[in-house]
Amino acid sequence: MKVSFTSPRIVALLLAASLFTACKKDEDSPKGISWTVDGSNATAAESGAFTQNGLLVVHGNRDKGNSYPGMLLVIPKKTGTFDFSGNDAAASYLSSSSNSYDALSGSVTITKYSTSNVIGTYSFTGERACCTGSKMVSNGKFNIDY
């Protein structure tokens, strides 16, 4: 099944769910999600994960209390490398409420998966669902307790 963020309803649902998902804190190791978009580094002020339809949704937003800019990853609950151009995983960079850049190429590598923590890296080229424009997302890292 191809996972897509092109529907405004899906984006709104995932964003709303991310606002109500709390993440556990572990002071002994760095936790969270970070990325670089077109050469500009970002680290999420808030991040977390939840399961939906047998997949893991990892999310983070740069500014506390604001969903934008933010990152969404929909990934399998197992280790390995998964291609965003196939049916295995999906990602979207959300620059504002009207601008999302869905991954058309790139991949995510999950190096650790357990029932309470996921660690990995990702990069992709995202294109706007509604119009023209693209963003290069690189150096993506996540270490999320859920």
N, C-alpha and C positions, 0 to 999 in steps of 0.2 A: 504494500500500500504506500503510495507516494504521499509524504507529509508536506503540506503547503501552508504558507502563511499569507496567501493572497487574499483570503476572505477577511474583510474588516471585522466580522463577527469572531473569527478565530483569534485574531490579534487582540481584540478587546477582551475576550475570555481569558486568554493566557496572561495578559497584563493584569487583569483584575485578580486572577488567582495568585499571581506573584506578589501582589500587595498584601495578601492575607497569609502568606507562607513565611513562617519564621525559620531562621537558620540557627543552629546551635553554635556556640562560641567555643573554641578550643585555643587557649592562649599559648599552648606549647608549640604549635606549628602554624604557619601562615595559611589562612583560609580565605576563600572568596573566588572571584573571577576577574580577570583582566584581559585587555586586548589593545591593539593598535589599529586605528582607522586612518587610512591615508597619511601615515607617518605620525599621528598624534596619539600618545599613550593615554589609556584610561584604566582606572581601577574602580570597581564597583564599591559604592558606599554601603549598599545592601545587596545581599545575594542569598540564594537558597535553591532548593530543588523539591520536586514532588513527582509522583508517578501518575501517569494518565494513559489509559489504553495499553498497558503493558510496557510503556516507554518511560524514560526518565526525562523530565523537563528541568533543565538547569537555567537559571535566570539571574540577571544582575542589572542594577541600574547605578549609573555613576553618581547621581545626586540623591541624597537621602530624601525620601518622601516624594520623589518624582520619578516616574517610569522612564523618562527620556533624558539623555540617551541611555539606551539599554541593550542588552544582549539576551537572546533566547536560543537555547540549543535543545533539540529533541533527539535523544540518543538511546541506543539499546542498553539494556541493563546487563552488560558483560564487557570484558576487556577486548581490545582489538582496535584496528583502524577501519573507519567507516567513511565511505565516500558520500559527500553531499549531493552529487549529481545523480545518485541512484535512489533506491528506496530505503536505504539503511538508516539515514539520519537527516536532520534538517537544521538550519540555523537562520537567524534573522538578526540584523543590526537595526535597531529602532532609533533613528536620529530625532524624531519628533512624532506627535500623534498622527501626522499625515504622511510621514516618510519612513517606510520600512524597506530594507534592502535584504532580499531573500537570497540565500546561498544557491548558486547554480553550479559552482565548481568548488573544489577544496575538500578537506577532510577533517575528521576529528579522530584523535587517538586516545583511547581510554586505557590508562596504564594501571589503574586500580579501581575495582568496583566491589563494594560490599553492601549489605542491607542498610548501612548507615553513612557511607562515605563514597565519594567518587572523585577521582583525580585524572586529569588529562590535559591535552593541548589541542588547539584547533587553528585553522586558517581557511579563509574562503574569499571569493569574489562575490559580492551581493549586488543584485540589480533591483531597482524599484519595481514593485508589483504593478503600479498604476501608470507609470510614465517612463521617460528616459532617465538615465543616470545610473551610476554604479559606485560602489565603495569597495576598497581592498581592506580586508580585515586580516591582520597577521599577528604573530606573537601571542595568540590567545592561550590562556592558561586557566585552569579551574581546579580547586580543591574545596569541595563542598560537603559539609555534613548535612544530613537531612533526617 
